[in-house]
């Protein structure tokens, strides 16, 4: 498939970092001023690409907000070169308000917000088709809302910025309550939806569409329904409404192969038949094929993946992220073969069934014993992104061009089932959505025709809620969602503390490290600290509790 690239180079005061996405093809421009830049529809298109570009950086879905800042009860950070909890590593739960990575994430999100505001403030300047102008405006409005939603999810109360920054001296901005930020994000997305394109308008998943926006709305409403806001029924109703609207569109379905979703992400392909991957953070090239893009690269496959400290033939991977026994057991509980191995096809994609072992000057594949999960889990890795599938050459030690799925249709189905259960109990509608996801995974479905009575339709609302929670773990693990799910369900601290139970095969320094991480889990860790630099500069800024 031919991909359309974007390289956005703009003046330093206007756009603070170089961006990359896949749906634009622009030429470098020098000495651009705000007054002269937004003169043509091409200028607006380039500015729109720059507004998307924070998604495709190491500070967002290339590394930190895809996996490193979201280690949870299903996985852990294992730096084999450090027997203690590593200092200043977000994934090691050992960071502070002065951590540079915390600041870079915060700055990146506000860069996106400022670019969106800039674009909308100059949207009327060019002479162009009015429908196209409205589409660009709607995409910018959505992105501003989404960046605010991410900020509120990670930091709680944050400054709400609805106008571009005009002066570097206007720095004293108070925090807006989280609920107000989320409600404003909802209002902005609703305003944008009528002017967004349908999903079948594009041959890729890099731009916002009507159904993508609806799916994100369902996610935001579920966030507001749960902890810490507990806004309840009305939010569940809205979440259900928008999840059902996505389903009713008929534009999305589950890819029959769970494996293929992630092969596509590694190989720069888009599934225009099913469109399960509804919106992706896009990456192009690495610092060998496309040098000079600053932080606009992906570490998917190099830091998270099957460990291999050799470039060939499998591609270098630090393999610093590993699954916990809890996830392996969830797959076993979800459906077993007679030999007690998982039926679940998602297990074989999410947890490596092999490792790389050095043999002389190269590596060989070591197939692991599937049956005895606990005893060899320390040799397993989180394997959704696999460098052996990478097609971009020459490969680079640190970076790949792998995309990240911000939202998938499977997530929408599970949100539909969850919201329906919270409103009306475990109805047929809730079961249908749940079973659709489970059927693709090759595990039993909950229906009365099932010969096993334990797998009949669930009649208890609380039991169905737990089933949904476990199903989201199996389906969406390591896709940047689990921590937020645990927080809104009000079980983040308890589940993280319980993760100290490590299972067989974990001993010595590793057991100590995992136990130490679990023991320090308090409500403090539901939010990131406000960057200390913001506290120092902004006299109206207050720090989050515990930091």
C-alpha positions in Angstrom: 0.0 0.0 0.0 1.3 3.4 -0.9 1.6 5.7 2.1 1.4 9.4 2.0 3.9 11.0 4.3 4.2 14.3 6.2 7.2 16.2 7.1 6.3 19.5 8.8 9.0 22.0 9.4 7.9 25.3 10.8 9.4 28.3 12.6 10.6 27.5 16.2 8.3 29.9 18.1 5.3 28.5 16.3 5.8 24.8 16.3 8.3 23.6 18.9 9.2 20.2 17.4 9.2 18.4 14.1 6.2 16.2 13.5 5.5 13.2 11.3 2.3 11.6 10.2 1.2 9.5 7.2 -1.6 11.5 5.5 0.2 14.6 4.3 3.0 15.4 1.9 4.5 18.8 2.6 7.6 20.7 1.6 10.0 22.4 4.1 9.3 26.1 4.7 11.7 28.6 6.3 11.1 31.9 7.9 7.4 31.5 8.4 5.5 34.0 10.5 2.1 33.6 12.0 0.7 36.4 9.9 2.0 35.0 6.6 1.7 31.2 7.1 -2.1 30.5 6.9 -2.7 31.8 3.4 -3.7 28.7 1.4 -5.5 25.5 2.0 -2.2 23.8 1.7 -0.9 25.9 4.6 -3.9 24.8 6.7 -3.4 21.1 5.7 0.3 21.3 6.8 -0.8 23.0 10.0 -3.3 20.2 10.6 -0.5 17.6 10.1 1.6 19.5 12.7 -1.4 19.3 15.1 -1.6 15.5 14.7 2.2 15.1 15.0 2.5 15.1 18.9 0.7 11.7 18.8 3.6 10.2 16.8 6.4 11.0 19.2 8.4 9.2 21.9 6.7 11.5 24.4 3.3 10.1 23.5 2.5 6.9 21.7 5.9 6.1 20.5 7.0 5.2 24.0 5.7 6.8 27.1 2.0 6.8 26.8 1.9 3.5 24.9 3.6 1.3 27.5 6.4 2.9 29.6 4.2 5.1 31.7 1.5 2.5 32.0 3.1 -0.6 33.5 0.2 -2.1 35.5 -1.0 -5.3 37.2 -0.5 -7.3 33.9 3.1 -6.4 33.2 6.3 -5.1 34.8 9.6 -3.4 33.9 12.5 -5.7 34.2 15.9 -4.0 33.6 18.2 -7.0 33.5 21.2 -4.8 34.2 19.8 -3.4 37.4 18.8 -5.6 40.3 17.1 -2.7 42.2 14.1 -0.6 41.2 15.7 1.7 38.6 16.0 5.4 39.5 14.1 8.0 37.4 12.4 5.4 35.3 8.6 5.9 35.0 8.1 2.2 34.2 9.9 1.3 37.4 7.5 3.4 39.6 10.4 5.4 40.8 10.1 8.9 39.6 9.4 12.4 40.8 8.0 15.8 39.8 11.4 16.7 38.5 11.6 13.7 36.1 12.3 14.9 32.6 10.0 12.4 31.0 7.0 13.7 33.0 7.8 17.2 31.7 8.2 16.1 28.1 4.9 14.3 28.1 3.1 17.4 29.6 4.9 19.8 27.2 4.1 17.6 24.2 0.4 17.5 24.9 0.2 21.3 25.4 2.1 21.7 22.1 -0.7 19.9 20.4 -3.3 22.0 22.1 -1.5 25.2 21.1 -1.2 24.1 17.5 -4.9 23.2 17.4 -5.8 26.6 18.7 -3.5 28.4 16.2 -5.1 26.5 13.3 -8.7 27.3 14.4 -7.9 31.0 15.0 -6.6 31.3 11.4 -9.1 28.9 9.7 -11.0 31.6 7.8 -8.0 33.2 6.1 -7.5 31.0 3.0 -9.8 31.1 0.0 -10.9 27.5 -0.2 -13.9 25.1 -0.3 -16.0 25.7 2.8 -16.8 22.1 3.5 -13.1 21.2 3.5 -12.4 24.2 5.7 -15.0 22.9 8.2 -13.5 19.5 8.2 -10.0 20.8 9.0 -11.5 22.9 11.8 -13.4 19.9 13.2 -10.3 17.7 13.2 -8.3 20.5 15.0 -11.2 20.9 17.5 -11.3 17.2 18.2 -7.5 17.0 18.7 -7.6 19.9 21.2 -10.3 18.0 23.1 -8.4 14.7 23.0 -5.2 16.3 24.2 -7.1 17.8 27.1 -8.7 14.5 27.9 -5.3 12.8 28.0 -3.9 15.5 30.3 -6.9 15.2 32.6 -6.7 11.4 32.7 -3.0 11.5 33.7 -2.7 14.7 35.8 -6.3 15.4 37.0 -6.9 19.1 37.3 -5.0 20.8 34.5 -5.1 24.2 32.8 -7.8 24.4 30.1 -6.5 26.3 27.1 -9.0 27.4 24.5 -6.8 30.1 22.9 -3.3 30.0 21.5 -0.5 31.3 23.7 0.2 34.9 22.7 3.0 35.8 25.1 5.6 34.0 27.0 4.9 36.2 30.1 1.3 34.9 30.4 2.3 31.9 32.5 0.2 32.1 35.6 -2.7 29.9 34.7 -4.7 28.1 37.4 -5.7 24.4 37.1 -9.2 23.7 35.8 -11.1 21.0 37.7 -10.8 17.6 36.0 -14.6 17.4 35.5 -14.7 20.7 33.7 -11.9 19.7 31.4 -13.6 16.4 30.5 -17.0 18.1 30.0 -15.4 20.7 27.7 -13.7 17.8 25.8 -17.1 16.2 25.4 -18.7 19.4 24.1 -15.9 20.0 21.6 -16.0 16.5 20.2 -19.8 16.6 19.8 -19.5 20.0 18.0 -16.8 18.5 15.7 -18.6 15.2 14.8 -21.0 16.5 12.1 -18.1 17.9 10.1 -15.8 14.9 10.3 -15.4 12.5 7.4 -16.8 8.9 7.6 -14.2 6.2 8.2 -14.5 4.8 4.6 -13.2 8.2 3.3 -9.6 7.3 4.0 -7.3 4.4 3.1 -5.5 4.7 6.4 -6.3 5.1 10.1 -4.3 8.3 10.8 -7.1 10.9 10.7 -10.1 11.4 12.9 -13.4 10.2 11.5 -17.0 10.4 12.8 -17.0 6.9 14.3 -13.5 7.4 15.8 -14.8 10.5 17.6 -17.8 8.6 18.8 -15.6 5.8 20.2 -13.5 8.3 22.1 -16.6 9.9 23.4 -17.7 6.6 24.8 -14.3 6.3 26.5 -14.5 9.7 28.1 -18.0 9.1 29.3 -17.0 5.8 31.0 -14.1 7.8 32.6 -16.6 10.3 34.1 -19.0 7.5 35.2 -16.3 5.9 37.4 -13.7 7.0 39.9 -12.9 9.6 41.0 -15.9 11.6 39.5 -18.6 8.9 40.0 -21.1 10.7 37.7 -22.9 7.5 37.2 -26.0 6.7 35.2 -26.1 9.6 32.8 -22.5 9.0 31.8 -23.2 5.3 31.2 -26.2 6.2 29.0 -24.0 8.5 26.9 -21.2 5.9 26.7 -23.8 3.3 25.5 -25.3 5.7 23.0 -22.0 6.4 21.3 -20.7 2.9 21.4 -23.9 1.7 19.8 -23.6 4.4 17.2 -20.2 3.1 16.2 -21.6 -0.4 15.8 -24.7 0.8 13.9 -22.5 2.6 11.4 -21.5 -0.8 9.9 -18.1 0.7 9.1 -16.1 -1.4 11.6 -15.8 -5.1 12.4 -13.4 -7.4 14.1 -10.5 -8.6 12.0 -10.9 -12.4 12.0 -7.2 -12.7 13.0 -6.1 -11.1 16.2 -2.5 -11.7 15.1 -3.0 -9.7 11.9 -3.9 -6.5 13.8 -0.4 -6.2 15.1 1.3 -7.5 12.0 -0.3 -4.6 10.2 1.0 -2.2 12.8 4.5 -3.5 12.4 4.4 -3.7 8.6 2.8 -0.3 7.8 -0.4 -1.8 6.5 -4.0 -0.7 7.0 -7.0 -3.0 7.1 -9.6 -1.1 5.0 -11.9 -4.1 5.0 -12.6 -4.4 8.7 -11.2 -1.1 10.1 -10.9 -2.6 13.5 -7.9 -0.3 14.2 -10.0 2.8 14.1 -7.4 5.4 14.9 -3.6 5.0 15.0 -0.7 7.1 16.1 1.4 6.9 12.9 5.1 6.7 12.5 7.3 6.7 9.4 10.9 5.6 9.2 13.6 5.4 11.7 16.7 7.5 12.4 18.6 5.5 9.8 16.0 5.8 6.9 14.7 9.2 7.9 17.2 11.0 10.2 16.6 14.3 11.9 13.1 14.0 13.1 13.9 14.7 16.8 11.6 12.6 18.9 9.2 11.6 16.1 10.0 7.9 16.2 8.5 4.7 17.6 10.2 2.5 20.2 7.4 -0.2 19.8 9.3 -3.4 19.1 12.7 -2.2 20.5 11.9 -1.6 24.2 8.7 -3.6 24.4 9.1 -6.9 22.5 10.9 -10.2 22.6 14.4 -9.6 24.0 17.3 -10.0 21.5 20.5 -8.2 21.9 21.6 -8.9 18.4 20.6 -6.9 15.3 20.3 -9.9 13.0 18.2 -11.8 12.1 15.5 -10.7 14.5 16.3 -7.1 15.2 17.6 -5.6 18.4 15.1 -5.5 21.3 15.9 -4.6 24.9 12.9 -6.7 26.1 12.5 -4.7 29.3 8.8 -5.4 29.7 7.4 -8.7 30.8 4.0 -10.2 31.6 2.9 -11.0 35.1 1.6 -14.4 36.0 -1.8 -12.8 36.5 -2.3 -12.3 32.8 -1.2 -15.8 31.9 -3.7 -17.2 34.4 -6.5 -15.0 32.9 -5.9 -16.6 29.6 -6.0 -20.0 31.1 -9.1 -19.2 33.0 -10.8 -17.9 29.9 -10.6 -21.3 28.1 -8.2 -24.3 28.2 -7.4 -27.2 26.0 -7.3 -30.7 27.5 -3.6 -30.3 28.2 -4.2 -27.1 30.2 -2.8 -24.8 27.5 -4.7 -21.7 26.5 -7.2 -21.9 23.7 -7.1 -18.1 23.6 -5.4 -16.9 20.4 -4.7 -13.6 22.2 -2.3 -15.3 24.6 0.0 -16.4 21.8 0.2 -12.8 20.5 0.4 -11.0 23.8 2.9 -13.3 25.6 5.8 -14.7 23.7 5.8 -18.5 23.4 9.5 -18.4 22.5 12.7 -16.5 23.4 15.9 -15.9 21.7 19.0 -17.7 23.0 22.5 -16.9 21.9 24.3 -19.6 19.9 27.8 -18.6 19.1 27.7 -15.3 17.3 24.0 -15.4 16.5 20.6 -16.2 18.1 18.3 -19.2 17.8 14.6 -19.4 18.7 13.9 -21.3 21.9 10.3 -22.5 22.0 9.0 -22.5 25.5 6.9 -25.0 27.4 3.4 -23.7 27.1 1.9 -25.9 29.8 4.2 -24.8 32.7 3.6 -21.1 32.4 4.7 -20.1 35.9 8.1 -21.9 35.8 9.2 -20.2 32.6 7.4 -16.9 32.6 10.6 -15.1 33.4 11.7 -16.1 29.9 8.6 -14.7 28.3 8.1 -11.1 27.0 5.3 -8.8 25.9 5.1 -9.7 22.2 2.4 -7.7 20.5 5.1 -5.7 18.6 7.6 -8.1 17.0 10.7 -6.9 15.2 10.9 -10.1 13.2 7.8 -8.9 11.3 9.3 -5.5 10.6 9.7 -4.8 6.9 11.5 -1.4 7.1 15.2 -1.6 6.2 17.8 -0.8 7.2 16.6 -1.6 10.8 17.7 0.6 13.6 18.7 -0.5 17.1 16.4 2.0 18.9 13.5 2.8 16.6 10.9 1.2 14.3 8.1 2.6 12.2 5.4 0.6 14.1 2.1 2.3 14.6 0.1 2.3 17.8 -3.7 1.6 18.0 -5.3 4.5 20.0 -8.7 2.8 19.8 -9.9 -0.5 18.3 -13.4 -1.7 17.5 -13.0 -4.5 20.0 -12.7 -1.8 22.7 -15.9 -0.2 21.5 -17.7 -3.6 21.8 -16.5 -4.1 25.3 -17.4 -0.5 26.3 -20.9 -1.2 24.9 -21.2 -4.4 27.0 -20.0 -2.7 30.1 -22.2 0.4 29.9 -25.3 -1.8 29.1 -24.6 -4.0 32.1 -24.3 -0.9 34.4 -27.6 0.4 33.2 -29.7 -2.6 32.6 -27.8 -5.6 33.9 -26.4 -8.5 31.8 -28.9 -8.3 29.0 -28.7 -10.1 25.6 -27.3 -6.9 24.1 -24.4 -6.9 26.6 -23.8 -10.7 26.1 -23.8 -10.3 22.3 -21.1 -7.6 22.4 -18.9 -9.6 24.8 -19.4 -12.9 22.9 -18.4 -11.2 19.6 -15.0 -10.4 21.1 -14.6 -13.8 22.7 -15.6 -15.7 19.6 -12.8 -14.1 17.6 -10.4 -15.3 20.4 -11.5 -18.9 19.9 -12.8 -19.2 23.5 -16.2 -20.3 24.8 -19.1 -17.8 24.7 -21.6 -17.2 27.4 -24.9 -18.5 26.2 -27.4 -21.0 27.4 -26.7 -23.4 24.5 -23.2 -23.9 25.8 -23.0 -27.5 27.2 -21.1 -26.3 30.2 -23.5 -24.7 32.7 -20.7 -22.6 34.1 -20.6 -20.9 30.7 -24.3 -20.2 30.4 -25.6 -16.6 30.1 -24.6 -14.6 33.2 -27.5 -13.5 35.3 -25.7 -11.5 38.0 -24.6 -7.9 37.3 -21.6 -8.1 39.5 -20.3 -11.3 38.0 -20.8 -9.8 34.5 -18.8 -6.7 35.5 -15.9 -8.9 36.6 -16.1 -10.9 33.4 -15.9 -7.6 31.4 -12.9 -6.4 33.5 -11.0 -9.7 32.8 -12.0 -9.6 29.1 -10.6 -6.1 28.7 -7.3 -7.4 30.2 -7.1 -10.3 27.8 -8.1 -8.2 24.7 -6.5 -4.9 25.3 -3.4 -5.6 27.5 -0.4 -3.4 26.8 -2.4 -1.0 24.6 -2.3 2.0 27.0 -5.7 1.4 28.6 -5.4 -0.9 31.6 -4.2 1.6 34.2 -7.1 4.0 33.3 -9.6 1.1 33.5 -8.3 0.2 37.0 -8.5 3.8 38.2 -12.1 4.3 37.0 -13.2 1.0 38.5 -11.7 2.1 41.8 -9.4 -0.9 42.1 -6.1 0.5 40.9 -4.4 0.5 44.3 -5.7 -2.9 45.5 -4.8 -4.6 42.2 -1.4 -3.1 42.1 -0.7 -4.2 45.7 -2.0 -7.7 45.0 0.5 -7.9 42.1 3.2 -8.6 44.7 2.1 -12.2 44.5 4.4 -13.1 41.7 4.0 -16.9 41.2 6.5 -19.7 40.8 9.8 -18.9 39.1 10.2 -15.4 40.6 12.8 -15.3 43.3 15.6 -13.2 44.7 16.1 -9.7 43.4 13.2 -9.9 41.0 10.7 -11.0 43.6 12.1 -8.2 45.9 11.7 -5.6 43.2 8.1 -6.6 42.3 7.2 -6.7 46.0 8.7 -3.3 46.6 6.8 -1.8 43.7 3.5 -3.2 44.9 4.1 -2.1 48.5 4.5 1.5 47.4 1.3 1.7 45.5 -1.1 4.3 47.0 -3.6 6.7 45.6 -0.7 9.0 44.9 0.1 6.9 41.8 -3.3 7.3 40.2 -2.0 10.6 38.8 1.4 11.9 37.6 3.0 14.7 39.4 2.7 18.2 37.9 6.2 18.9 36.4 8.2 20.8 38.9 9.2 23.3 36.2 5.5 24.2 35.9 5.2 24.7 39.7 8.3 26.9 39.6 7.1 29.1 36.7 3.3 29.2 37.2 2.5 30.8 40.5 -1.1 29.6 40.2 -0.2 26.0 39.8 -0.5 23.5 42.7 1.0 20.1 43.0 -1.0 16.8 43.0 -1.5 15.1 46.4 1.5 13.1 47.5 4.0 14.6 45.2 
